[in-house]
Amino acid sequence: MFSEFNEKIINGDVPLRYRDPQEFMFGEERDEKSDSYSYGMMLFNEISGNDYFAASGTEEDEYFMMADPDSDGSVIDLKYIPDEYRFLSDFFLKTTAWKRNERITLSEAAALLSELGKEVCEPEETAVQEPEKEETVSEVQDKYSVEEDYDYGIILNNKRSGRIEFRPLLFYTGSTEKYDMPVDKPGKFVIAVSKRHRDYRDISNPSSVYGDVITPVGLVMGENVNSSSIRISIENLSGKLKVDFAELSQSRNETGKIYDVKWGIE
């Protein structure tokens, strides 16, 4: 797989379609290090069968909105790499480094991939591919554990102040609040859940400057929402995050209808 992937990229048969952090966040000109970044993101898609931002549960624009471009790490978090491809960790770290000057070039990336592909045998494919087991809601929610000393809340677009802000609903002390939000149109309602350590409770703006302070947890979605407004709450349920959407009447009272909320929206 790796040799064929390399050959297609180098020959220009596959467009390098991902924008790197410098392009996405600051509109900078693309260069060869941008191609290297796109190369790494595309290989992740190839081995996992999923776009990285879908796999991590955060949409691309939201991810970069809250990120720190001066981070010493990489865009791809190694925990999302399938176990059988962990030997490619160094490749992903070097191709998707946040800072351009720390990325390897496209030709260096191709050489590294070829070398790693020779050193480790690729997983054998069975004659008949069994369909992947789809995770149940409870299995997905088990991934979202409550960490001590963290506030959990939602990311809002405050049109009055003209900025994005973090609104805590579950506090590290255990106390909770609820937030009422209008629903633009019926159907699916999606909102981002994030967390913030208690030491940074004075920071509410998840801009790139504070991207390492207010970090994404995941997206949650309620289906078949027909109300004009809902009440959002976050609870600690036996150590796991539980998010609820309650329907509100015109007088802003809960009607008793609770919408099923799912984590990890693609």
C-alpha positions in Angstrom: 0.0 0.0 0.0 2.7 2.5 1.0 4.7 2.2 -2.3 1.6 2.8 -4.3 0.5 5.7 -2.2 4.0 7.2 -2.4 4.1 6.8 -6.2 0.7 8.4 -6.7 1.5 11.4 -4.5 5.0 12.0 -6.1 3.6 11.7 -9.6 0.8 14.2 -8.8 -1.9 11.7 -9.4 -3.5 12.5 -6.0 -4.1 16.2 -5.1 -2.7 17.4 -1.8 -5.9 18.9 -0.6 -5.3 19.6 3.1 -4.4 23.1 4.2 -1.8 23.3 6.9 -2.2 25.4 10.1 -0.4 28.4 8.5 -2.7 28.4 5.5 -5.9 27.7 7.5 -5.4 30.1 10.4 -3.3 33.0 8.8 -3.9 32.7 5.0 -0.1 32.2 4.4 1.2 31.0 1.0 1.5 27.3 0.5 5.0 25.7 0.3 6.5 22.3 0.2 6.1 21.9 4.0 2.4 22.4 3.4 2.4 19.5 0.9 4.2 17.4 3.5 1.4 18.2 6.0 -1.3 17.3 3.5 0.6 14.1 2.7 0.5 13.0 6.4 -3.2 13.9 6.7 -4.1 11.9 3.6 -2.2 8.8 4.8 -4.1 8.9 8.0 -7.3 8.8 6.0 -5.9 5.9 4.0 -5.0 3.7 6.9 -8.0 4.5 9.1 -10.7 4.9 6.5 -11.7 8.2 8.1 -10.8 11.9 7.9 -8.6 12.9 11.0 -11.0 15.6 12.2 -13.9 13.2 12.0 -12.0 10.6 13.9 -11.0 13.0 16.6 -14.6 14.2 16.9 -13.9 17.9 16.2 -14.6 19.7 12.9 -11.6 21.1 11.1 -12.6 24.8 11.4 -13.4 24.4 15.1 -10.2 22.5 15.7 -8.1 25.3 14.3 -10.2 28.0 15.9 -9.2 26.7 19.4 -5.7 25.5 18.6 -2.3 27.0 19.5 -0.2 27.5 16.3 3.0 27.8 18.4 2.6 24.3 19.8 5.7 22.1 19.8 3.5 19.0 19.0 1.8 17.8 15.9 -1.8 18.3 14.6 -2.3 14.5 14.6 -2.7 13.1 18.1 -1.1 9.7 18.1 -3.9 8.2 20.2 -6.1 8.2 17.0 -3.7 6.1 15.0 -5.0 2.5 14.6 -3.0 0.2 16.7 -1.6 -1.9 13.8 -0.1 1.3 12.3 1.6 2.7 15.4 4.9 2.1 13.8 4.1 5.2 11.6 4.0 7.5 14.6 7.3 9.2 13.8 6.1 9.8 10.2 2.9 11.5 11.4 4.8 13.6 14.0 7.2 14.9 11.4 4.7 15.6 8.6 2.0 17.2 10.7 4.1 19.3 13.1 2.4 22.5 14.0 5.4 24.6 13.0 6.4 24.5 9.4 10.2 24.7 10.1 9.9 21.5 12.2 8.2 19.5 9.3 10.1 17.3 6.9 9.8 18.0 3.2 7.5 16.0 0.9 10.4 14.0 -0.6 11.8 13.3 2.9 8.3 12.1 4.0 8.1 9.8 1.0 11.6 8.3 1.8 10.6 7.9 5.5 7.4 6.1 4.6 9.2 3.7 2.2 11.8 3.0 4.9 9.1 2.3 7.6 7.1 0.2 5.2 10.1 -2.1 4.6 11.0 -2.4 8.3 7.5 -3.5 9.4 5.3 -6.0 7.6 1.9 -4.6 6.8 -1.1 -6.3 8.3 -2.4 -9.1 6.2 -5.8 -8.7 4.7 -8.3 -11.6 5.1 -10.1 -12.9 2.0 -13.4 -11.7 3.4 -13.5 -8.4 5.3 -15.9 -8.6 8.2 -18.0 -5.4 8.6 -16.7 -3.2 11.4 -18.8 -3.3 14.6 -20.5 0.0 15.1 -20.1 1.3 18.5 -23.2 1.8 20.6 -24.0 5.1 22.3 -23.0 3.7 25.7 -19.7 2.4 24.3 -18.9 5.8 22.8 -19.9 7.6 25.9 -17.5 5.5 28.0 -14.6 7.3 26.3 -15.7 10.6 27.9 -14.6 10.4 31.5 -14.7 13.3 33.9 -11.2 14.5 34.9 -10.6 16.0 38.3 -10.1 19.7 38.6 -11.7 20.4 35.2 -14.7 22.5 34.2 -16.8 21.1 31.3 -18.9 23.3 29.1 -20.0 24.3 25.6 -18.5 26.6 23.0 -20.8 29.5 22.0 -20.7 32.1 19.3 -21.5 35.3 21.3 -22.8 37.6 18.5 -23.2 40.4 20.9 -19.5 40.5 21.9 -18.4 39.2 18.5 -16.3 36.4 19.8 -16.3 32.7 20.6 -16.5 31.8 24.3 -16.4 28.9 26.6 -19.5 28.5 28.9 -18.9 26.0 31.8 -21.9 23.9 32.8 -20.3 21.3 35.0 -17.7 22.6 37.4 -14.8 20.9 39.1 -16.5 21.4 42.4 -19.4 19.2 41.2 -21.9 22.0 40.8 -23.8 22.4 37.6 -25.6 25.1 35.5 -27.9 24.9 32.5 -27.9 27.0 29.4 -30.9 27.9 27.2 -30.2 28.2 23.5 -32.5 29.0 20.5 -32.8 26.4 17.8 -32.5 27.8 14.3 -34.2 25.0 12.5 -35.7 21.6 13.4 -33.8 18.4 12.9 -30.3 17.8 14.2 -28.8 20.1 16.8 -25.0 19.9 17.3 -22.8 21.7 19.8 -19.1 21.4 20.9 -18.2 20.3 24.4 -14.8 21.4 25.8 -12.9 21.4 29.1 -10.8 23.9 31.1 -8.6 23.3 34.1 -9.5 25.1 37.3 -6.3 27.0 37.2 -7.5 28.9 34.1 -11.1 29.6 35.2 -10.6 33.3 34.4 -10.1 32.5 30.7 -13.2 32.1 28.6 -12.0 32.8 25.1 -10.8 29.6 23.3 -8.8 31.5 20.7 -5.5 30.3 19.3 -3.7 32.2 22.1 -5.3 30.0 24.7 -5.7 26.9 22.6 -3.9 24.8 25.1 -6.1 26.0 28.0 -9.6 25.3 26.6 -9.5 22.0 24.8 -12.1 20.1 22.8 -13.8 17.0 24.3 -16.1 16.2 21.4 -19.3 17.1 19.5 -22.7 16.0 20.8 -25.9 15.8 18.7 -29.6 15.6 19.4 -31.8 14.2 16.7 -35.4 15.2 15.8 -35.3 18.4 17.7 -38.5 20.3 17.0 -38.5 22.9 19.7 -37.6 26.5 19.1 -35.3 26.4 22.1 -33.6 23.8 24.3 -31.9 23.7 27.7 -28.4 22.2 27.7 -27.0 20.5 30.8 -23.8 18.5 31.6 -23.6 16.1 34.5 -21.1 13.7 36.1 -22.8 10.3 35.8 -20.6 7.8 37.6 -17.4 9.4 36.3 -18.7 9.9 32.8 -19.9 13.0 31.0 -23.7 13.1 30.4 -25.1 15.8 28.2 -28.8 16.4 27.9 -31.0 18.6 25.7 -34.4 19.4 27.3 -37.2 21.0 25.2 -38.5 24.4 26.4 -41.9 25.9 26.0 -42.5 29.4 24.8 -42.6 30.5 28.5 -39.1 28.9 28.8 -40.3 26.0 31.0 -39.1 22.5 30.4 -41.8 20.4 28.8 -40.4 17.1 30.1 -39.1 16.0 26.7 -35.4 15.0 26.7 -33.6 14.4 23.4 -31.2 11.5 23.0 -27.8 12.9 22.7 -25.0 11.1 20.9 -21.2 11.7 21.1 -18.6 11.6 18.4 -20.5 13.1 15.4 -18.9 12.7 12.0 
